[in-house]
Amino acid sequence: ISRVVVPLACEFNNTDHRTELNGVERLIVRRGQSFTINLHLRSGVYQPGGSALDLTVETGPQPSEQYGTQASFGLTDQINTSCWSAAITSPPGNMVSLSICSPPDAPIGRWRLTLGQGGSVDFVLLYNPWCTGDAVYMDSEEKLREYILAQDGIIYRGGWKYPIPTPWNYGQFEDGILNACLRILDMNPKCLRNPGKDASGRRNPIYVSRVLSAMVNCNDDKGVLLGRWTDDYDGGVSPLSWKGSVEILRNWDTNACQPVRFGQCWVFAAVACSVSRALGIPCRLVTNYNSAHDTNSNLVIERYVDENGQLVQKNYHCWVENWMTRPDLKPGFDGWQVMDPTPQEKSEGVYCCGPIPLKAIKEGELTDKYDAPFVFAEVNADVHTFMKRKDGSTKKIISSVHVGLKISTKSVGSDRREDITHLYKYPEGSDEEREAFTKANHQNKLLQQQDNAGLLIVIKVSTEMRKGCDFDVFAVITNNTPNEKKCRLVFGSRAVSYNGILGENCGFKDLLNVQLAPGEEKRVALRMNYSKYAENLTEDNLIRLAALLLDYGTQEAYLAVRNVVLVNPEIKVRILGEPKENRKLAAEITLQNPLPVPLQNCCFTVEGSNLTGGQVAKGPNQFRVQEVQCGRQARGQGSQNGQAGGYRVQKQARVKTRRTSKKRIEKAGAREKHAG
């Protein structure tokens, strides 16, 4: 019987496999789940048992049955979900519906199905977190909507006392993004060295996650992003200018895999999250406040301050967690795994990190794969602080610097922050914490004694603290001893970037004669003037406060450090009219200027998955705001036809929705407080 393949029912299959947002122009399916193609018989009629059909599937440049990248099979009565199989699902006739299923551990990527002499079909196979036999299976539909299907999210920046939610467009289903993600796999050095073995390895999300950790940065390969942690962004853009992953991945894919300039930790993590979700691995982005960086694996971080109390300390660090089983480890280590694509230290000779189970970090199991000691130190390291004097000598000072605070991620189904610190560490001082430190041989934590000489210093801030205003911050000193104390207080402030690089002075006070009676508490104010700090702030809007107290009697030094975040004004988005699918969507965008000076030559940037095509237009003058006077609002009207993708608008924005449900549109419109 001669045969010919008829249209593949891509819309039906892709919708059934939850890949329709990638488009319905080609077949994109998930492993361990059957899909359907139709055969039109040019002559004859299909009869059960009387017609034979041989099928072959192949992936990669060197397909092999031994490595699971090639399989040959025939028709069976029923689909077998544990291996490649095919069955006829239509009644006898000249139109045959053929159901085909891959095993739940098949390698992901581009496949070709050959149907005897009747032609071939190309399709893309992805991980399937809805399939119980898949290593990335997750048994919560609500969580899968968040960790696979959601194209927008929130990244937490700022400081641990002031977590700042920053919106991000992951855009994993935008045009061209899946191709870019598959190209990332194809360009990784392991694939270039041994493409057959690499194609086989793609069955394993552990392997793929480790590849992504290395390929999102470009330190060892043709990776996606080049990092830059200084203020010099010549040849690229500031990491803070990115609002989503789509433009980054498209730039990399369309420019011969040249690295996109520039990224920092949250950008690396966000791109890794987009790629993981695109490939079918449940993924979430995590922020660790007061993150440590252990360079010599002894779980001790040594920090130095000068005699003005200025300290270099990372404010936060972002990574991702991927969900999968860990059959390579002992039972109990399935679930969320840390994967960090920011290039910090080499692992097996490559700048990558993870995956490592959260449980291994919490329990102090530092021999488990991969990179457990480094991640454990990021959330648990012991910090020793020394004062470096002008003569070069050093002295250990008393300081309560805590590592791994308020570990945060976006909540499932809402814009609230979820604190997941308890998944990484036990409560401080608990028996479980001591047991974990014992396993990790973290002797410094086990032997650490609370050194309290009776003087206490903390930093507090004013409730009137706002960007654009003058405000006070306070060093609060308490003398808990029975003796009078005479001290020197050095109280300073400097602009600082998120990764701890100090900028210019924002205010300073040096008091040589601070006297405290027994039991007395004294508040010392430091005035923060907008005229002083405005010109020194970095894009991170962070100011580091440091108060160093020197006891003349005992020669002990006490340090308090606190970061304050000056929050940018809220941008509000109000949807005008009722959102409808495939109709232009109008929105009003407003911003009130809180500064005592006008804002000049401003523009809004708006980006939304399946709303703006994942692009940011270089808007003409009508999308710009020439000047916003202090205390006034930027508001007006403008429009966009939705064809160019993103837009920069002054007033009213209009975009045409594409393949987006009414519910998703309304959700996007409701995100007023998180507007970009």
C-alpha positions as CSV (number, residue, x, y, z in Angstrom):
1,I,0.0,0.0,0.0
2,S,1.4,3.4,-1.0
3,R,1.1,6.1,1.6
4,V,1.4,9.9,2.0
5,V,1.4,11.9,5.2
6,V,-1.3,14.5,5.4
7,P,-1.2,17.6,7.6
8,L,0.0,16.8,11.1
9,A,-2.8,18.2,13.2
10,C,-0.2,20.4,14.9
11,E,-2.8,22.6,16.6
12,F,-4.5,19.6,18.1
13,N,-1.3,17.9,19.2
14,N,0.4,21.0,20.5
15,T,-2.6,22.0,22.5
16,D,-2.9,18.5,23.9
17,H,0.8,18.6,24.9
18,R,0.6,22.2,26.3
19,T,3.0,23.6,23.7
20,E,0.5,25.6,21.6
21,L,1.9,28.9,22.8
22,N,5.1,28.0,20.8
23,G,2.9,28.2,17.7
24,V,1.0,25.6,15.7
25,E,3.1,25.7,12.5
26,R,5.2,22.7,13.6
27,L,4.8,19.6,15.8
28,I,6.1,20.2,19.4
29,V,5.3,17.4,21.8
30,R,6.3,16.1,25.2
31,R,7.9,12.8,25.9
32,G,5.9,9.9,27.5
33,Q,2.6,11.2,25.9
34,S,1.1,10.0,22.6
35,F,0.5,12.3,19.6
36,T,-1.4,11.7,16.4
37,I,-0.6,12.0,12.7
38,N,-2.8,11.1,9.8
39,L,-2.0,8.9,6.8
40,H,-3.9,9.2,3.5
41,L,-3.6,5.9,1.6
42,R,-3.2,6.5,-2.2
43,S,-4.4,3.0,-3.0
44,G,-6.0,0.3,-1.0
45,V,-7.7,0.3,2.4
46,Y,-6.1,-0.3,5.8
47,Q,-7.2,-3.6,7.4
48,P,-6.1,-4.6,10.9
49,G,-3.5,-7.4,10.7
50,G,-3.2,-7.1,7.0
51,S,-1.1,-4.0,6.6
52,A,2.4,-3.5,7.9
53,L,4.2,-0.2,8.7
54,D,7.8,0.1,9.8
55,L,8.7,3.3,11.7
56,T,12.1,4.8,12.6
57,V,12.8,7.8,14.9
58,E,16.2,9.5,15.1
59,T,17.8,12.5,16.8
60,G,21.2,14.0,16.7
61,P,23.9,13.8,14.1
62,Q,25.0,10.3,15.1
63,P,21.8,8.4,15.8
64,S,22.3,5.1,17.6
65,E,20.0,2.5,19.2
66,Q,22.7,1.8,21.8
67,Y,22.5,5.4,23.0
68,G,18.7,5.8,22.7
69,T,18.9,8.3,19.9
70,Q,17.4,5.9,17.3
71,A,14.6,3.4,17.5
72,S,12.8,1.2,15.0
73,F,9.3,-0.2,15.7
74,G,6.1,-1.4,14.1
75,L,2.4,-1.2,14.8
76,T,1.0,-2.7,18.0
77,D,-2.5,-3.2,19.3
78,Q,-2.1,-0.6,22.0
79,I,0.4,2.2,22.8
80,N,3.2,1.2,25.2
81,T,4.3,4.4,27.1
82,S,7.5,2.8,28.3
83,C,9.1,2.7,24.8
84,W,8.7,4.0,21.3
85,S,5.4,2.6,20.0
86,A,2.6,3.2,17.5
87,A,-1.0,2.0,17.1
88,I,-3.8,2.7,14.7
89,T,-6.7,4.5,16.4
90,S,-9.1,4.9,13.4
91,P,-11.5,2.3,11.8
92,P,-10.5,0.5,8.6
93,G,-10.4,2.8,5.5
94,N,-8.2,4.9,3.3
95,M,-7.6,7.6,6.1
96,V,-5.6,6.2,9.0
97,S,-5.0,7.9,12.3
98,L,-1.7,6.8,13.8
99,S,-0.9,7.4,17.5
100,I,2.8,7.5,18.4
101,C,4.3,7.6,21.8
102,S,7.9,8.2,23.0
103,P,9.3,6.7,26.3
104,P,9.3,9.1,29.2
105,D,13.1,9.1,29.3
106,A,13.7,9.8,25.6
107,P,16.3,12.5,24.8
108,I,14.8,15.9,24.2
109,G,15.5,17.8,21.0
110,R,14.7,17.7,17.3
111,W,13.6,14.3,16.0
112,R,12.7,12.8,12.6
113,L,10.1,10.1,12.2
114,T,10.4,8.0,9.0
115,L,7.3,6.0,7.9
116,G,8.6,3.2,5.8
117,Q,8.5,4.4,2.2
118,G,5.8,6.9,2.9
119,G,7.8,10.0,3.9
120,S,9.1,11.5,7.1
121,V,7.9,13.9,9.9
122,D,10.1,16.3,11.8
123,F,9.1,17.2,15.4
124,V,10.5,18.6,18.6
125,L,10.4,16.5,21.8
126,L,10.4,18.2,25.2
127,Y,10.5,17.1,28.8
128,N,7.0,16.3,30.2
129,P,6.4,17.4,33.9
130,W,2.8,16.1,33.5
131,C,4.0,12.6,32.9
132,T,4.5,10.4,36.0
133,G,7.3,8.5,34.4
134,D,9.4,11.6,33.5
135,A,12.2,12.6,35.8
136,V,10.8,16.2,35.9
137,Y,7.3,15.1,36.9
138,M,5.5,17.5,39.2
139,D,2.2,16.5,40.7
140,S,0.6,19.9,41.1
141,E,-1.3,21.6,38.2
142,E,-1.2,24.9,40.0
143,K,2.6,24.7,40.4
144,L,3.0,23.7,36.7
145,R,1.1,26.8,35.6
146,E,3.7,28.8,37.6
147,Y,6.9,26.9,36.9
148,I,6.3,25.9,33.3
149,L,3.6,27.9,31.7
150,A,3.9,31.3,33.3
151,Q,5.8,33.7,31.0
152,D,6.1,36.6,33.5
153,G,7.5,36.6,36.9
154,I,9.1,38.6,39.7
155,I,12.8,38.9,40.7
156,Y,13.6,40.1,44.2
157,R,16.4,42.6,44.4
158,G,17.2,45.4,46.9
159,G,18.2,44.4,50.4
160,W,17.0,41.8,52.9
161,K,15.2,44.4,55.0
162,Y,13.7,45.9,51.8
163,P,13.2,43.2,49.1
164,I,12.3,45.0,45.9
165,P,10.0,43.1,43.5
166,T,11.2,43.5,39.9
167,P,9.0,42.3,37.0
168,W,10.6,40.0,34.4
169,N,9.3,38.7,31.1
170,Y,10.6,35.2,30.7
171,G,8.9,34.8,27.3
172,Q,9.7,31.1,26.8
173,F,6.9,30.7,24.3
174,E,7.7,33.7,22.1
175,D,8.6,33.2,18.4
176,G,12.1,31.9,18.0
177,I,12.9,31.3,21.7
178,L,12.6,27.5,21.6
179,N,14.9,27.4,18.6
180,A,17.4,29.5,20.5
181,C,17.2,27.2,23.5
182,L,17.8,24.1,21.3
183,R,20.8,26.0,19.7
184,I,22.2,26.6,23.2
185,L,22.3,22.8,23.6
186,D,23.9,22.3,20.2
187,M,26.6,24.9,20.8
188,N,27.7,23.5,24.2
189,P,31.4,22.2,24.1
190,K,30.3,18.7,25.1
191,C,28.1,18.5,22.0
192,L,30.8,19.9,19.8
193,R,33.3,17.3,21.1
194,N,31.0,14.3,21.0
195,P,27.6,15.1,19.5
196,G,26.3,11.5,19.7
197,K,27.0,11.2,23.4
198,D,25.6,14.7,24.1
199,A,22.4,13.9,22.2
200,S,22.0,10.8,24.4
201,G,22.7,12.8,27.5
202,R,19.7,15.1,26.8
203,R,17.4,12.4,28.2
204,N,18.7,13.4,31.6
205,P,17.6,16.8,33.2
206,I,20.6,16.6,35.5
207,Y,22.9,16.7,32.5
208,V,21.0,19.4,30.7
209,S,20.8,21.6,33.7
210,R,24.5,21.4,34.1
211,V,25.0,22.3,30.4
212,L,22.7,25.3,30.8
213,S,24.5,26.4,33.9
214,A,27.7,26.6,31.8
215,M,26.1,27.9,28.6
216,V,24.1,30.9,29.9
217,N,27.5,32.5,30.7
218,C,30.2,32.8,28.0
219,N,33.3,32.3,30.1
220,D,34.2,28.9,28.6
221,D,32.2,28.7,25.4
222,K,29.9,30.4,23.0
223,G,27.5,31.1,25.8
224,V,24.7,33.6,25.9
225,L,25.7,36.4,28.3
226,L,28.9,38.3,29.2
227,G,29.1,39.5,32.8
228,R,30.2,42.9,33.8
229,W,30.3,44.1,37.4
230,T,31.7,47.6,37.0
231,D,30.1,50.8,35.8
232,D,31.7,50.6,32.3
233,Y,29.1,49.2,29.9
234,D,30.8,50.3,26.7
235,G,29.9,48.0,23.8
236,G,26.7,46.8,25.5
237,V,24.0,47.9,28.0
238,S,23.7,48.0,31.7
239,P,22.2,44.8,33.1
240,L,19.5,46.9,34.7
241,S,18.2,47.9,31.3
242,W,16.9,44.3,30.6
243,K,13.3,43.7,31.4
244,G,13.0,40.2,29.9
245,S,14.9,37.2,28.4
246,V,13.4,37.4,24.9
247,E,15.6,40.2,23.5
248,I,18.7,38.6,25.0
249,L,18.1,35.1,23.6
250,R,17.1,36.5,20.2
251,N,20.2,38.7,20.0
252,W,22.4,35.8,20.8
253,D,20.7,33.5,18.3
254,T,20.7,36.0,15.4
255,N,24.3,37.3,15.9
256,A,26.2,34.0,15.4
257,C,26.1,33.1,19.0
258,Q,28.1,36.1,20.1
259,P,27.7,36.9,23.8
260,V,25.1,39.5,24.7
261,R,26.6,42.4,26.7
262,F,26.0,42.6,29.7
263,G,24.6,40.5,32.5
264,Q,24.7,40.2,36.3
265,C,23.4,37.5,38.6
266,W,19.7,38.1,38.2
267,V,20.0,38.4,34.4
268,F,21.9,35.1,34.2
269,A,19.4,33.4,36.4
270,A,16.4,34.8,34.5
271,V,17.7,33.6,31.2
272,A,18.4,30.2,32.7
273,C,14.8,30.1,34.0
274,S,13.4,30.9,30.5
275,V,15.4,28.2,28.9
276,S,14.6,25.6,31.5
277,R,10.9,26.3,31.2
278,A,11.0,26.3,27.4
279,L,12.6,22.8,27.5
280,G,10.0,21.5,30.0
281,I,11.9,21.6,33.3
282,P,10.0,23.2,36.1
283,C,12.0,26.2,37.2
284,R,11.9,29.1,39.6
285,L,14.3,32.0,40.3
286,V,15.6,32.5,43.9
287,T,17.3,35.4,45.6
288,N,19.6,34.9,48.5
289,Y,20.2,38.0,50.6
290,N,23.6,38.6,52.2
291,S,25.0,35.9,50.0
292,A,28.6,34.7,50.7
293,H,31.3,33.7,48.3
294,D,33.7,31.1,49.7
295,T,36.9,31.0,47.6
296,N,38.9,28.4,49.5
297,S,36.2,26.0,50.6
298,N,36.8,26.4,54.4
299,L,33.3,27.8,55.0
300,V,34.9,31.0,56.5
301,I,34.6,34.4,54.8
302,E,37.1,37.0,55.9
303,R,36.1,40.6,55.4
304,Y,38.1,43.7,56.1
305,V,37.0,47.2,57.0
306,D,39.0,50.4,57.2
307,E,39.0,52.7,60.2
308,N,35.9,54.4,58.9
309,G,34.0,51.1,59.0
310,Q,33.6,50.7,55.3
311,L,32.9,47.0,54.4
312,V,32.6,45.2,51.1
313,Q,29.8,42.7,51.2
314,K,27.5,41.3,48.5
315,N,23.9,42.4,49.0
316,Y,22.2,39.5,47.3
317,H,22.7,36.8,44.7
318,C,20.3,35.1,42.4
319,W,20.2,31.6,41.0
320,V,17.5,29.1,39.9
321,E,16.1,25.9,41.1
322,N,15.1,23.1,38.7
323,W,12.8,20.3,39.7
324,M,13.8,16.7,39.0
325,T,14.5,13.3,40.5
326,R,18.1,12.4,41.5
327,P,18.6,8.7,40.9
328,D,22.3,9.3,41.0
329,L,22.1,10.1,44.8
330,K,20.7,8.2,47.7
331,P,16.9,8.3,48.2
332,G,15.3,11.5,49.5
333,F,17.1,14.0,47.4
334,D,14.5,14.5,44.6
335,G,12.8,17.8,44.1
336,W,14.3,21.3,43.8
337,Q,17.9,21.5,42.8
338,V,20.1,24.6,42.9
339,M,21.6,25.6,39.5
340,D,23.6,28.8,39.3
341,P,24.7,30.1,35.8
342,T,26.5,33.2,37.1
343,P,30.3,32.6,36.6
344,Q,31.8,32.6,40.0
345,E,34.0,29.6,40.5
346,K,35.0,26.7,38.2
347,S,33.4,23.2,38.7
348,E,35.2,20.3,36.9
349,G,37.2,22.9,35.0
350,V,34.1,24.9,33.8
351,Y,32.3,28.0,35.1
352,C,29.1,26.3,36.2
353,C,27.4,25.3,39.4
354,G,24.9,22.5,40.3
355,P,22.5,21.0,40.2
356,I,22.6,20.2,43.9
357,P,19.5,19.2,46.0
358,L,18.2,21.8,48.5
359,K,18.0,19.0,51.0
360,A,21.8,18.3,50.7
361,I,22.4,21.9,51.5
362,K,20.1,21.9,54.5
363,E,21.5,18.6,55.9
364,G,25.1,19.5,55.3
365,E,25.7,16.6,52.8
366,L,28.6,18.3,51.1
367,T,29.9,15.2,49.2
368,D,26.8,15.1,47.0
369,K,26.9,16.2,43.4
370,Y,27.3,19.0,42.3
371,D,29.1,21.9,44.1
372,A,27.4,21.4,47.4
373,P,30.2,23.1,49.5
374,F,30.0,26.3,47.4
375,V,26.2,26.6,47.7
376,F,26.3,25.6,51.4
377,A,28.8,28.5,52.0
378,E,26.6,31.0,50.2
379,V,23.8,30.5,52.7
380,N,25.8,29.4,55.8
381,A,29.4,30.6,55.8
382,D,30.8,32.1,59.0
383,V,31.9,35.7,58.6
384,H,35.0,37.0,60.4
385,T,35.5,40.8,60.2
386,F,38.8,42.5,60.7
387,M,39.7,46.2,60.9
388,K,42.7,47.1,58.9
389,R,44.6,50.1,60.5
390,K,46.6,52.7,58.6
391,D,49.9,51.1,59.8
392,G,48.8,47.8,58.1
393,S,48.0,45.9,61.3
394,T,44.7,44.2,61.7
395,K,42.3,43.5,64.6
396,K,39.3,41.3,64.7
397,I,36.1,43.2,65.5
398,I,32.8,42.2,66.9
399,S,30.1,42.3,64.2
400,S,26.8,40.4,63.7
401,V,27.1,39.8,60.0
402,H,24.6,37.1,58.9
403,V,24.7,35.1,55.7
404,G,21.8,33.7,53.8
405,L,18.9,35.8,54.9
406,K,15.3,35.9,53.6
407,I,15.9,33.5,50.7
408,S,13.0,34.5,48.4
409,T,11.0,33.5,45.3
410,K,7.7,34.4,43.8
411,S,4.7,32.6,45.2
412,V,2.7,30.2,43.1
413,G,-0.2,31.9,41.5
414,S,0.3,35.3,43.1
415,D,2.7,38.3,43.2
416,R,3.5,37.8,46.8
417,R,7.1,36.9,48.0
418,E,7.6,33.4,49.4
419,D,10.3,33.0,52.0
420,I,12.0,29.6,51.4
421,T,14.9,30.0,53.8
422,H,13.6,27.0,55.8
423,L,14.3,24.8,52.7
424,Y,18.0,25.7,52.8
425,K,18.7,25.8,56.6
426,Y,17.4,24.9,60.0
427,P,16.5,27.6,62.5
428,E,19.6,29.2,63.9
429,G,20.7,27.6,67.2
430,S,18.5,24.5,66.7
431,D,19.8,20.9,67.3
432,E,19.2,20.2,63.6
433,E,21.3,23.1,62.6
434,R,24.2,21.9,64.7
435,E,23.9,18.4,63.3
436,A,24.0,19.8,59.7
437,F,27.1,21.8,60.6
438,T,28.7,18.7,62.1
439,K,28.1,16.8,58.9
440,A,29.6,19.7,56.9
441,N,32.6,19.9,59.3
442,H,31.7,23.6,59.8
443,Q,33.8,23.9,63.0
444,N,33.8,27.6,63.0
445,K,30.0,27.7,63.4
446,L,30.1,24.9,66.0
447,L,32.8,26.6,68.1
448,Q,31.5,30.1,67.7
449,Q,30.8,31.8,71.0
450,Q,28.6,34.8,71.5
451,D,31.1,37.5,72.3
452,N,29.3,40.2,74.2
453,A,31.4,42.7,76.0
454,G,28.3,44.6,77.0
455,L,28.2,47.2,74.3
456,L,25.6,46.9,71.5
457,I,25.3,49.0,68.4
458,V,22.6,48.8,65.7
459,I,21.5,51.0,62.9
460,K,17.9,52.2,62.5
461,V,16.2,54.3,59.8
462,S,13.5,56.9,59.7
463,T,10.0,56.1,58.5
464,E,10.2,59.2,56.3
465,M,13.0,57.6,54.2
466,R,12.1,58.1,50.6
467,K,14.0,58.8,47.4
468,G,14.1,62.5,46.7
469,C,13.8,63.5,50.3
470,D,16.2,64.4,53.1
471,F,16.0,61.9,56.0
472,D,17.8,60.8,59.1
473,V,19.5,57.4,60.0
474,F,20.5,56.5,63.5
475,A,23.3,54.7,65.2
476,V,21.7,53.3,68.5
477,I,24.3,52.5,71.1
478,T,23.5,50.6,74.3
479,N,25.8,50.2,77.3
480,N,24.8,47.0,79.1
481,T,27.8,47.1,81.4
482,P,27.9,48.4,85.0
483,N,30.7,50.8,84.1
484,E,30.7,54.2,82.3
485,K,32.0,53.9,78.7
486,K,33.9,56.4,76.7
487,C,33.9,55.6,73.0
488,R,34.6,56.9,69.5
489,L,31.8,56.6,66.9
490,V,32.5,56.6,63.2
491,F,29.2,56.7,61.3
492,G,29.4,56.8,57.5
493,S,27.4,56.1,54.4
494,R,28.3,55.3,50.8
495,A,26.5,54.4,47.6
496,V,26.9,50.7,46.9
497,S,26.0,48.3,44.0
498,Y,24.2,45.1,44.6
499,N,27.4,43.1,44.5
500,G,29.1,45.1,47.2
501,I,31.2,47.6,45.1
502,L,31.3,50.8,47.1
503,G,30.7,54.2,45.5
504,E,31.1,57.8,46.8
505,N,30.4,59.2,50.2
506,C,26.8,60.1,51.0
507,G,27.3,61.4,54.5
508,F,29.8,61.0,57.3
509,K,30.2,61.7,61.0
510,D,33.2,61.1,63.4
511,L,32.5,61.6,67.1
512,L,35.6,61.3,69.3
513,N,33.9,61.6,72.7
514,V,30.8,59.5,73.1
515,Q,30.0,58.9,76.8
516,L,27.6,56.3,78.0
517,A,26.5,55.8,81.6
518,P,25.7,52.3,82.8
519,G,22.5,51.1,81.1
520,E,22.2,54.2,78.9
521,E,21.0,54.1,75.3
522,K,22.1,56.9,73.0
523,R,20.8,57.7,69.4
524,V,23.2,59.4,67.1
525,A,21.6,60.8,63.9
526,L,23.3,61.1,60.5
527,R,21.5,63.4,58.0
528,M,21.1,62.1,54.5
529,N,20.7,65.0,52.2
530,Y,19.2,64.5,48.7
531,S,21.7,67.1,47.3
532,K,24.5,64.8,48.5
533,Y,23.3,61.3,47.8
534,A,21.5,62.0,44.5
535,E,24.6,62.3,42.4
536,N,26.3,59.3,44.0
537,L,23.5,56.7,43.8
538,T,24.0,53.8,41.4
539,E,21.2,52.2,39.4
540,D,20.7,49.8,42.3
541,N,19.5,52.7,44.6
542,L,21.4,51.3,47.5
543,I,23.2,53.1,50.3
544,R,25.4,51.3,52.8
545,L,25.5,52.5,56.4
546,A,28.3,51.5,58.6
547,A,28.8,52.5,62.3
548,L,32.1,51.6,64.0
549,L,32.3,51.9,67.7
550,L,35.7,51.9,69.4
551,D,35.8,51.4,73.2
552,Y,38.7,53.4,74.6
553,G,38.8,51.3,77.8
554,T,39.0,47.8,76.3
555,Q,40.2,48.7,72.8
556,E,37.4,46.5,71.4
557,A,35.7,47.5,68.2
558,Y,32.1,46.9,67.3
559,L,30.6,47.2,63.8
560,A,27.0,47.5,62.6
561,V,26.3,47.5,58.9
562,R,23.0,48.1,57.2
563,N,21.9,48.6,53.6
564,V,19.0,50.9,52.8
565,V,17.1,50.8,49.5
566,L,15.6,54.0,48.1
567,V,12.6,52.7,46.1
568,N,11.8,54.1,42.7
569,P,8.3,55.6,42.3
570,E,5.5,53.3,41.3
571,I,4.6,53.1,37.7
572,K,0.8,52.4,37.3
573,V,-0.8,50.6,34.4
574,R,-4.6,50.9,34.0
575,I,-6.3,48.8,31.3
576,L,-8.9,50.9,29.4
577,G,-12.0,49.0,28.3
578,E,-12.5,45.2,28.3
579,P,-9.6,43.1,27.1
580,K,-10.6,40.7,24.2
581,E,-8.6,38.1,22.4
582,N,-7.2,39.3,19.0
583,R,-8.2,42.9,19.7
584,K,-6.1,45.9,20.3
585,L,-5.5,46.5,24.0
586,A,-5.4,50.0,25.4
587,A,-3.6,50.9,28.6
588,E,-2.9,54.1,30.4
589,I,0.6,54.4,32.1
590,T,1.3,57.0,34.8
591,L,4.3,58.0,36.9
592,Q,4.4,60.6,39.6
593,N,7.8,62.4,39.9
594,P,8.8,62.3,43.6
595,L,12.0,64.3,43.1
596,P,12.5,68.0,43.9
597,V,13.8,68.4,40.3
598,P,12.2,67.8,36.9
599,L,12.8,64.5,35.0
600,Q,14.1,65.2,31.5
601,N,13.7,63.3,28.2
602,C,12.0,60.2,29.8
603,C,10.4,57.2,28.1
604,F,8.3,54.2,29.3
605,T,9.4,50.7,28.2
606,V,6.7,48.0,28.1
607,E,7.1,44.3,27.3
608,G,4.6,41.5,27.7
609,S,4.6,37.8,26.6
610,N,2.3,37.2,23.6
611,L,1.2,40.8,23.9
612,T,4.2,42.7,22.4
613,G,6.0,40.0,20.6
614,G,8.7,39.9,23.2
615,Q,10.4,43.0,21.6
616,V,11.1,46.5,22.8
617,A,10.6,49.1,20.0
618,K,12.9,52.0,19.7
619,G,10.0,54.4,20.1
620,P,9.7,57.6,18.1
621,N,9.2,61.0,19.8
622,Q,5.5,60.5,20.4
623,F,6.3,57.7,22.8
624,R,8.6,59.9,25.0
625,V,8.0,62.3,27.8
626,Q,10.1,65.5,27.4
627,E,9.8,66.7,31.0
628,V,8.0,65.8,34.2
629,Q,7.9,68.5,36.8
630,C,8.4,67.6,40.5
631,G,5.2,66.3,42.0
632,R,3.5,66.0,38.6
633,Q,2.4,62.9,36.7
634,A,3.5,61.7,33.3
635,R,0.3,60.7,31.5
636,G,-1.2,61.0,28.1
637,Q,-2.3,59.0,25.0
638,G,-0.5,57.1,22.2
639,S,-1.0,53.9,20.4
640,Q,0.8,50.9,18.9
641,N,-0.6,48.5,16.3
642,G,0.9,45.4,18.0
643,Q,2.8,44.3,14.9
644,A,6.3,45.5,15.9
645,G,6.3,43.8,19.2
646,G,7.1,46.0,22.2
647,Y,6.7,49.7,22.6
648,R,7.9,52.8,24.4
649,V,4.9,54.9,25.2
650,Q,4.1,58.3,26.8
651,K,0.4,57.9,27.1
652,Q,-2.0,55.2,25.9
653,A,-0.6,52.0,24.6
654,R,-2.4,49.7,22.2
655,V,-1.2,46.2,21.3
656,K,-2.9,43.3,19.5
657,T,-3.0,40.1,21.4
658,R,-1.8,36.9,19.9
659,R,-2.6,33.3,21.1
660,T,-3.4,34.6,24.5
661,S,-6.5,33.8,26.6
662,K,-8.7,36.5,28.0
663,K,-7.8,35.4,31.5
664,R,-4.0,35.9,30.8
665,I,-4.7,39.3,29.3
666,E,-6.7,40.4,32.4
667,K,-3.9,39.1,34.6
668,A,-1.3,41.1,32.7
669,G,-3.5,44.2,32.9
670,A,-3.9,43.8,36.7
671,R,-0.2,44.0,37.4
672,E,-0.2,47.7,38.2
673,K,2.2,47.8,41.0
674,H,4.8,45.6,39.2
675,A,4.7,47.5,35.9
676,G,8.1,47.9,34.3
